Amino acid sequence: MDFIIENKWLILLIIWGLPLSYYRSKFRKIVYQTDSWLINIKPVFWKELEGLFGNIYPENKTYKRFKKFYLFYLSIYLLIFLGYQFF
């Protein structure tokens, strides 16, 4: 029990980070407009960053909805990471 209390930020970071690869894969497939699994191992990320912080498909409702969700997910992930670093 002491281990869990002492490492609660690390445990929370690991649990929250588990679905990250799935969400990133889904977002990359929307941004690069492909269904290929190879998009997950390619190192290209400029268009991904542009899609995350810009609006590359203003008419695509799926992109806009998932972008909002992904930004929310990443911001919570960042807050947990900062909590782990500073507390």
C-alpha positions in Angstrom: 0.0 0.0 0.0 2.9 2.4 0.8 4.3 1.7 -2.7 1.0 2.8 -4.3 0.8 6.0 -2.2 4.5 6.9 -2.8 4.2 6.3 -6.6 0.7 7.5 -7.2 1.7 10.0 -9.9 3.8 7.4 -11.8 0.9 4.9 -11.6 -1.6 7.5 -12.8 0.8 8.5 -15.6 1.1 4.9 -16.8 -2.6 4.2 -16.6 -3.6 7.4 -18.4 -0.9 6.8 -21.0 -2.0 3.3 -22.0 -4.5 4.4 -24.7 -2.2 7.0 -26.1 -0.9 4.8 -28.9 -4.5 4.1 -30.0 -5.5 7.7 -29.9 -2.4 8.9 -31.7 -2.8 6.2 -34.4 -6.5 7.2 -34.9 -5.5 10.9 -35.1 -2.7 10.3 -37.6 -5.0 8.2 -39.8 -7.4 11.1 -39.9 -4.7 13.7 -40.6 -2.9 11.7 -43.3 -6.1 10.3 -44.7 -5.1 6.7 -44.7 -6.1 3.4 -43.1 -2.7 1.9 -43.4 -1.0 0.7 -40.2 2.3 1.9 -41.5 1.4 5.5 -40.5 2.1 4.4 -36.9 5.8 3.8 -37.6 6.6 6.6 -39.9 8.4 9.5 -38.3 6.6 12.2 -40.2 5.0 14.6 -37.7 4.8 18.1 -39.2 1.4 17.6 -40.7 0.3 16.0 -37.5 1.4 19.0 -35.4 -0.2 21.3 -38.0 -3.4 19.3 -37.7 -3.3 19.4 -33.9 -2.7 23.1 -33.5 -4.2 24.3 -36.7 -7.2 23.5 -38.8 -6.3 21.6 -41.9 -9.7 20.1 -42.6 -12.3 22.7 -41.5 -15.2 20.8 -43.2 -14.4 17.4 -41.6 -16.5 17.0 -38.5 -14.8 13.8 -37.5 -11.4 15.5 -37.6 -12.7 18.5 -35.6 -14.3 16.4 -32.9 -11.4 14.0 -32.5 -8.9 16.9 -32.5 -10.7 18.5 -29.5 -10.8 15.2 -27.7 -7.1 14.5 -28.5 -6.0 18.0 -27.3 -8.0 17.4 -24.1 -6.4 14.0 -23.6 -2.9 15.4 -24.2 -3.4 18.3 -21.9 -4.5 16.0 -19.0 -1.5 13.8 -19.9 0.8 16.9 -19.6 -0.7 17.9 -16.3 -0.2 14.4 -14.9 3.4 14.4 -16.1 4.0 17.8 -14.5 2.5 16.5 -11.3 4.8 13.5 -11.4 7.8 15.8 -12.0 7.1 18.4 -9.3 5.3 16.4 -6.5 
